[in-house]
Amino acid sequence: MDSLGISVVVSTYNKEDWLRKVLEGYKYQTYNHYEVIVADDGSRDTTRELIESFQKDYPVPLRHIWHEDDGYRRQRILNIAITEANMPYILFTDGDCIPRRDFVEVHAKYAEEGYFLSGGYCKLPMKTSEVIDEDDIRTERCFDVSWLKKQDKLKGTQSLKLNSGPVMASILDYLTPTNASFNNCNSSAWKEDLIAINGYDERMQYGGPDRELGERLENFGLKSKQIRHKAIVLHLDHARGYKTKESLERNLAIRKAVKDENKKWTEHGIVKGPKPE
């Protein structure tokens, strides 16, 4: 899949310090046939200014898609990013996930018609998240387990992901009990499949909107492929202010309907209403 064009969609909201590190990571990818789209759910001007500073000498096209801040509307801005993506394959990640150098290349390698890819992440504590700088990313020092352990604690499961070579990563992906679900920080799919199911359900709040999208992709006939130990991102720590009991209950009800009714299309996605005949 060397020639596969990929749109990397990075969602963000008012977190310039983390986004700076993430955009730094996409400067050093081993793959070069991709664009980066920052899907911005209404951030302040300082986020736009940060992106513009990177655009001056970025190695690939870097685009900023923004709408006004009107509460949590992440799924809406992601749907706009899907429709505006210039490439046939879309890789979704977050503005708090630093990609390893081979991240985009791994997604390109395992992309296959009839599938979506499910990656994972290495979760870092706040102290380590704050200390990582541009040079740590450029040299890939921040992906070295011994260096990370010098900064703060690192769980064994996270160390295992970072220390696995290609063979061990394949074995671990085969053995992992974790479901190969669609997730917000490390999943990819074909644009035409995402359009066919009408993208994200914009009713979904924090906690499961990506999982719901993946469940409709599966209802549409796609299978998932596990790459959680192959495609590596470092997940920077942050608070989860949008997570409420009410939003989680509402999300679960939407997902239950998707399962019970074998829904492929959402009437609350890119197109509002039933699927056009």
C-alpha positions in Angstrom: 0.0 0.0 0.0 3.0 2.3 -0.6 0.9 4.6 -2.9 -2.2 4.7 -0.6 -3.2 8.3 0.1 -4.1 8.8 3.8 -5.9 11.7 5.5 -4.8 11.8 9.1 -7.6 13.5 11.1 -6.5 14.9 14.4 -9.4 16.1 16.7 -8.6 18.9 19.2 -10.1 21.4 21.5 -8.2 24.2 23.3 -5.1 22.1 24.1 -2.2 23.8 22.2 0.5 22.4 24.5 -0.5 18.8 23.6 -1.3 19.6 19.9 2.1 21.1 19.4 3.7 17.7 20.4 1.3 15.8 18.2 2.0 17.9 15.1 5.7 17.6 15.8 5.3 13.8 15.6 3.7 13.9 12.1 6.7 15.8 10.8 8.9 12.7 11.1 6.8 9.9 9.6 8.5 7.2 7.5 5.5 7.4 5.1 5.0 10.5 3.0 1.7 10.1 1.0 -0.6 11.7 3.6 -2.1 14.9 4.7 -2.9 16.1 8.3 -6.3 17.6 9.0 -6.8 19.2 12.4 -10.5 18.8 13.2 -11.1 21.6 15.7 -14.2 21.7 17.8 -14.2 25.4 18.3 -10.8 26.2 19.9 -9.6 29.7 20.6 -7.3 31.7 18.3 -4.1 30.4 19.8 -4.8 27.0 18.4 -5.2 28.5 14.9 -2.0 30.5 15.4 -0.1 27.3 16.4 -1.3 25.4 13.3 -0.4 28.4 11.1 3.1 28.4 12.6 3.5 24.7 11.6 2.1 25.2 8.1 5.0 27.5 7.1 7.4 24.5 6.6 5.4 21.3 7.2 6.5 18.3 5.2 3.0 17.3 4.1 -0.3 19.3 3.6 -1.5 20.5 7.0 -5.1 21.8 7.1 -7.3 23.3 9.9 -11.0 22.7 9.8 -12.8 24.7 12.5 -16.3 25.6 13.6 -17.6 27.9 16.4 -17.5 26.7 20.0 -21.1 25.7 20.8 -20.4 23.0 23.4 -19.2 19.5 22.6 -19.7 19.0 18.9 -16.7 16.8 18.1 -18.7 14.3 16.0 -19.9 17.2 13.8 -16.4 18.5 13.0 -15.2 15.0 12.3 -18.0 14.5 9.8 -17.0 17.7 8.1 -13.4 16.4 8.0 -14.5 13.1 6.5 -16.3 14.9 3.6 -13.4 17.3 3.1 -10.6 14.7 3.2 -8.6 14.6 0.0 -7.4 11.0 0.4 -9.3 7.7 0.0 -8.3 6.4 3.4 -8.8 8.1 6.7 -6.8 7.6 9.9 -8.5 9.0 13.1 -6.4 10.1 16.0 -6.5 12.7 18.8 -4.7 15.9 19.6 -3.2 14.3 22.7 -1.6 11.3 20.9 2.0 11.5 19.7 2.6 9.1 16.8 5.7 6.9 16.5 7.7 7.4 13.3 6.2 4.4 11.6 2.6 5.1 12.7 1.1 6.2 9.3 3.2 3.5 7.5 1.7 0.7 9.7 -1.9 1.9 8.9 -1.0 2.0 5.2 0.6 -1.5 5.3 -2.5 -3.2 6.9 -5.2 -1.2 5.1 -7.4 -3.7 3.2 -10.7 -3.4 1.5 -13.6 -4.8 3.6 -11.8 -4.0 6.9 -11.2 -1.2 9.3 -8.1 -1.1 11.6 -8.1 -0.9 15.3 -5.0 0.4 17.1 -4.2 1.2 20.7 -2.2 3.6 22.8 0.5 3.8 25.5 -1.0 5.8 28.3 1.5 8.2 30.0 1.2 9.9 33.4 0.9 13.7 33.6 4.5 14.3 34.7 5.9 12.4 31.6 3.3 14.0 29.3 4.5 17.5 30.4 8.3 16.8 30.2 8.3 15.5 26.6 9.7 18.1 24.2 10.3 18.6 20.5 13.8 17.0 20.6 12.5 13.9 22.5 10.0 13.5 19.7 12.4 14.1 16.8 14.9 11.6 18.2 12.2 9.1 19.3 13.6 9.2 22.8 10.1 9.5 24.2 9.3 6.0 22.8 12.2 4.4 24.7 10.9 2.5 27.7 14.0 3.1 29.9 13.8 6.9 29.2 10.1 6.9 30.0 10.6 5.1 33.3 13.2 7.7 34.3 10.5 10.4 34.0 7.7 8.6 36.0 6.0 5.2 36.4 5.1 3.2 33.3 2.8 0.2 33.5 4.1 -3.2 32.2 1.4 -3.4 29.6 2.5 -0.1 28.1 6.2 -1.2 28.2 5.3 -4.4 26.3 3.7 -2.4 23.4 6.8 -0.2 23.1 9.3 -3.0 23.3 7.6 -5.4 20.9 9.3 -5.9 17.5 7.2 -6.7 14.4 7.0 -10.4 15.1 6.1 -10.1 18.8 3.6 -7.3 18.0 1.9 -9.7 15.6 1.7 -12.4 18.2 0.4 -10.1 20.9 -2.2 -8.7 18.5 -3.3 -12.2 17.8 -3.5 -13.2 21.5 -4.9 -10.0 23.0 -8.4 -10.4 24.6 -9.1 -6.8 23.7 -11.8 -6.4 21.1 -10.7 -4.8 17.8 -13.2 -1.9 18.1 -13.1 1.5 16.4 -11.5 4.0 18.8 -10.9 7.7 18.9 -7.1 7.8 19.0 -5.9 5.1 16.6 -8.3 3.7 14.0 -8.6 3.9 10.2 -11.1 3.2 7.5 -11.9 3.8 3.8 -13.6 7.1 3.2 -16.2 5.5 0.9 -17.2 3.1 3.8 -17.5 6.0 6.2 -19.7 7.9 3.7 -21.8 4.8 3.1 -22.8 4.7 6.8 -23.2 8.5 7.0 -20.2 9.1 9.3 -20.5 9.8 13.0 -23.8 10.0 14.9 -23.8 13.6 16.0 -26.1 12.9 18.9 -23.3 11.0 20.6 -21.5 12.7 23.4 -18.2 11.9 25.1 -17.8 8.2 25.8 -18.3 5.8 22.9 -19.0 7.7 19.7 -16.2 6.0 17.8 -17.2 2.6 19.1 -20.7 3.3 17.7 -19.3 4.2 14.3 -17.3 1.0 14.3 -20.4 -1.0 15.2 -22.3 0.4 12.2 -19.3 -0.3 9.9 -19.5 -4.0 11.1 -23.3 -4.0 10.4 -22.4 -2.7 7.0 -20.3 -5.8 6.4 -16.8 -4.7 7.4 -14.5 -6.8 9.6 -12.0 -5.3 12.0 -8.2 -5.9 12.1 -6.2 -5.7 15.3 -3.0 -3.6 15.2 -2.8 -2.3 18.8 0.7 -3.5 19.3 1.9 -2.5 15.8 0.6 1.1 15.4 1.9 3.0 18.4 0.9 6.4 19.8 1.8 7.9 23.2 -1.4 9.1 24.9 -0.7 12.3 26.9 -2.7 12.7 30.1 -5.7 15.0 30.5 -8.9 15.5 32.4 -12.2 14.2 31.0 -14.6 17.1 31.7 -17.3 16.1 29.2 -17.9 12.7 30.7 -21.2 12.6 32.6 -23.6 9.8 33.7 -26.3 11.2 31.5 -24.2 11.3 28.3 -22.9 7.8 28.9 -26.5 6.5 29.4 -27.7 8.2 26.2 -24.7 6.9 24.2 -25.4 3.4 25.4 -29.1 3.7 24.4 -28.0 4.8 20.9 -25.5 1.9 20.6 -28.2 -0.6 21.8 -30.5 0.5 19.0 -27.6 0.0 16.5 -27.2 -3.5 17.7 -30.8 -4.5 18.1 -31.9 -3.0 14.8 -28.7 -3.9 12.9 -28.3 -0.2 11.9 -25.8 0.8 9.3 -27.0 4.3 8.6 -27.4 7.1 11.2 -30.1 9.8 10.5 -28.0 12.2 12.5 -24.7 12.1 10.6 -23.2 13.8 7.5 -26.7 13.8 5.9 -29.6 14.6 8.2 -32.4 12.2 7.7 -33.0 8.7 6.1 -30.6 7.3 3.6 -31.3 8.7 0.1 -32.9 6.2 -2.3 
